[in-house]
Amino acid sequence: MFYFFSKTATYLLTPAGWLVTALIFAFFVKRARLRRQFIGLALGIFWLFGNSFLVNELALWWEYPIKSDIAAPKDSVKRVAIVLTGGIINGDREAPGTPLNRTHLARFLLGREADRIGQALYLYKTGAVQKVLISGGLGSWPFQPISLNDEGHLAGELLIIAGVRPEDIVLEGKSRNTHENAQFSAPILRKRFDKTHYEYVLITSAWHMKRAIACFQKEGIQTTPFPSNFLGNRRLFGPSEWLLPDEEAFFESYYLIREFVGYVTYKLVGYA
């Protein structure tokens, strides 16, 4: 119940939620002056949070800074990459929940959050990490027939295709949000990758990293952050950056504001 409520409430606290709310009020109010005010409010929300320059500044302020390469561990200490799933779906055009044969898994569609698994592959191939824990999705290891929504399995399959040994991959398949990522990953890390022998590298989107770190810290897991798929870019000062609202900037502002609300909520009530 909390999971459903948190997703609904979070949407209403984002620019997209504000825009929809303003338009709904504009549609139902009877007074023409008040209707114009709500329409003006909706346009103002779209311009403000579709402003490429302002949204980029927000991203540069909020996102976790870029991390330099992590060197291979020394002595007997090894590292495990904790990857929070996102951005991978199966390319087969079947209904969600339809079992898929393993021979059909050569086709993947990668969203921008799939850079998370790309960074894990990079660290594994360069020797910076020796194990990969994928948190999120459904199912268990070894792979069973899976659905279009099973990002954990898909991420694992993609890593194997790219050359990661199956025995170096562990799936945590129950979590649905960041709080559960940490809650369900922590016992796996303590049991299989004890901190006396392993260091933990946390991989998620740069805009999501602060909340992820906080969730894992609450579970007693100290991590080295390795952020991926940044929203912030170099500053541009052209007129179009200021004057014309941009749909991509509005989309990115949705992520940033939602993440900020989620972070504050987690700090206050302990769920995210």
C-alpha positions, 0 to 999 in steps of 0.5 A: 500500500505504501509503495502505491501511495508513494508513487502516486504522491511523488508524481503529484509533487513533480512539475508534471503533476503540477502542470496536470493539476493546473490544467484540471482546475482550468478545465473545471472552474467556471469563472473565466478570469480564474480559468485564465489564471490556471492556464497562465500557471500551467504555461509558467510551470512548463516554461520554468521547468522546460528552461534548458539553462535552469534545469541544467543548473539544477542537475549540476547542483543536485547530481553526484559528481563524476567519479574518476576511474577506480583502480584494481583492488590491492592485496586480498580485498576484492570489490563487488559492484551493486547495480540498481536496475533500470533502462533495460527491456526485452526487444521481443514484442510480446505481452508483459508476463509472457515466458520467453525462451533463452534463445530469444534473448539476443535482442535488448532495448537500452534506455539511458538508465541502462548506462548503469549496467554499462558502467558495471561492465566497464569496472568488471572488465578493467578489474576494478570489481570482481563480482556484480550484484544486480538489485531489482527486477524479478526471479532467481538465479540461475535464469528461469523463463522471464518476462519483459519487465524482468530487468534483473535477469535481462541485465544479467543476461546482457553481462554474460553476453558481454563476457562476465562469468555467470558465477560472478553475478548475483541477483537480488530480485525482490526490490521495487524501490531504492529503500528495498534495494538496500534492505534486500541487498544488505543481507546478501552482501553480509552473507556472500561478500563480507566487508572484511574481504570485499569493498562495495561500489554502488552504481546508479544514475547520478541524479539518484545517487544521493538517495541510494547512498542514504538508503544503503547507509541506513542498512549499515552498508558503506559504499563507494559511489560510481554514478552513471548517465548524468543529466547535467551538461556543460553550460550553454548561454544561447538565447534558445536555452533561456527563451524557448521551453524544451520538452527534454528539459521538462522531462529531466526536471521531472526526474530531478524534482521527483528525486529531491522529493524522494530524498527528503521523504526518505530523510523524514520517514525512512522510506524511498 
